Amino acid sequence: MLGTRTARLPDCRPLLADPDDLTLAFQPIVDLAAATVAGYEALARFPGSAGPDVWFAAAAEAGIAAELEALALHKALAVVPALPPDTFLTVNVSPHLLGSAPVQDALATRPGLQRVVVELTEHTPVHDLAALRRQTDELRARGALIALDDAGSGYSGLQQLAVLRPQVVKLDRALVSDADTDPVRVALAEMLGEFAGRIDAWLLAEGIETAAELAAFVQLGVPLAQGWLLGRPGPDFAPLAPETADVVRAQIARARMTDSVARLLRPVRQVTLGEDTPGVPPAVLLGGQGEPLGLLLADPRTAEHYTAPVSLRVHPTTDIGEALQRALTRPPPSASTPCCAPTPSATCSGSCASRTSRPPSGRTAERPRPRSSPRRPVAPPLFRQGVHMKTFACGDVIPGCGARFTAADEDGIFAQVAGHAAADHGVTDITPELVQAVRDRIVAA
């Protein structure tokens, strides 16, 4: 078995004889608040189609892992003087090789390590954390910053966070991917962000690939981000593309509009009615003129797809309290509710119920249930009892009601209460005083 694996791995020894075969690519790291490039990560590139992980695995098998990492490190440190102003360069080092002679010799090529971030990248446990702490302290004394990769990926990663106290904490990609649709990932990222703040470190979300993921981490206040959406690796120190900077600024502007509906928005897919629907909801169903006709959603318990009507439209600058009042006073949807309100430029015919698609199981897709029987599953105890969760007992405002709602913030509570009050209590006169009464009675879970 070992011989078979060795035969598949490339021979990396010629790289040490001809170092020019190893090249570097630089991926931007973005300061989200300023919508500018804060730094770059130096990434090794090798000849052929095999990725860097394959080459470093081959070096480890050949017993020259430290030499290959030292070569990449030497090349990266040589370009530090060419960095654009006010930027840094991140270089990757395996913790178990940090104390090796080849890596130490490469680090010694620059007497000062200002503007250098040494990122400890390791996929196996580090057994001697005390020695690693001494080595990182020496690098700090020479001006380097320490970054820890894949934070939150396991117990060993949490141990390294506690012992090394890095200045930059990079979120594990498993926490970043699809975070916009998974509140548990967001909660874990928020927890690590709070820890990073306690040790005076910067949190970096790595692997941002969609606008929705970007919106989720901007909403959390994450200061640094990296990923293909923001910039792909390239041979030069490229600035942030103007169109990318516009996307970042738009998300920052939404996050700062704390009292408006814009704060609650996140990008979702769009699909024209009649076309093949996307495999993963949510999505907005559009008519022939681009008007929203409905929402494609998924039941979190059964994963079955269903459609819901668009029964309320507000401008992104609408005050949250005003939107809540309109939501509470609108009539509850019925089978004959049109999917969109007629406008001079677009008209609707039929109802959402007549256009409801059939789920994959072959059963007729269900209409959304009343809020008294919510589709949202009850959060697990550990998540529900997190310090950031909020809860509201409807009986505190509407006597005799036993409904209780839990969410990560007040806006999540209001979203649940709005549908519940309209569907189950027929509330039609919501005053600002009543809205404030709900807000005053939201407490920590």
Number of C-alpha atoms within 10 A of each C-alpha: 5 7 7 8 10 14 10 10 17 15 13 20 15 9 15 14 9 9 13 10 12 16 16 18 17 22 26 28 26 26 18 23 16 13 20 20 27 21 27 26 23 25 20 23 17 17 12 7 8 12 12 14 10 16 21 20 17 22 21 15 14 14 12 18 20 22 20 23 21 23 18 23 25 20 18 24 20 12 11 18 9 9 15 15 9 9 17 21 24 25 23 22 19 19 23 19 18 19 17 13 13 21 23 16 14 20 18 13 13 14 9 14 20 17 18 24 25 24 23 21 16 16 12 11 15 15 10 10 16 10 13 20 15 13 16 22 16 12 20 16 12 15 16 20 22 24 27 26 24 22 24 21 15 11 11 16 20 14 13 19 21 12 12 19 18 24 18 22 26 24 24 21 18 15 22 22 18 18 23 20 14 12 16 14 17 20 19 16 24 18 16 20 22 14 16 21 13 9 14 13 18 18 26 26 28 22 21 23 17 16 17 20 22 30 26 23 24 23 18 15 16 20 17 24 25 26 19 14 16 26 21 13 18 14 12 13 19 16 15 18 12 11 10 15 18 13 17 23 17 13 24 21 15 21 21 13 15 13 14 20 21 21 21 17 16 16 15 13 14 18 19 17 17 12 8 8 17 12 8 12 20 19 20 23 25 17 19 11 10 13 19 21 25 23 21 23 18 18 15 11 9 8 13 17 22 21 26 20 24 19 17 11 12 14 10 15 13 13 16 20 18 15 17 19 18 18 24 24 17 17 15 16 17 12 11 11 17 21 25 22 16 11 9 5 7 13 12 14 9 11 17 23 19 10 13 19 19 15 16 11 9 8 10 12 17 17 15 16 10 15 18 16 10 14 15 11 9 11 13 9 8 7 17 18 14 14 11 15 18 21 20 24 18 20 12 15 14 14 8 9 13 11 15 15 20 22 21 20 15 17 18 16 20 23 15 18 24 20 21 22 20 20 19 13 11 14 16 15 11 14 11 12 9 13 16 11 13 20 15 10 14 20 14 17 17
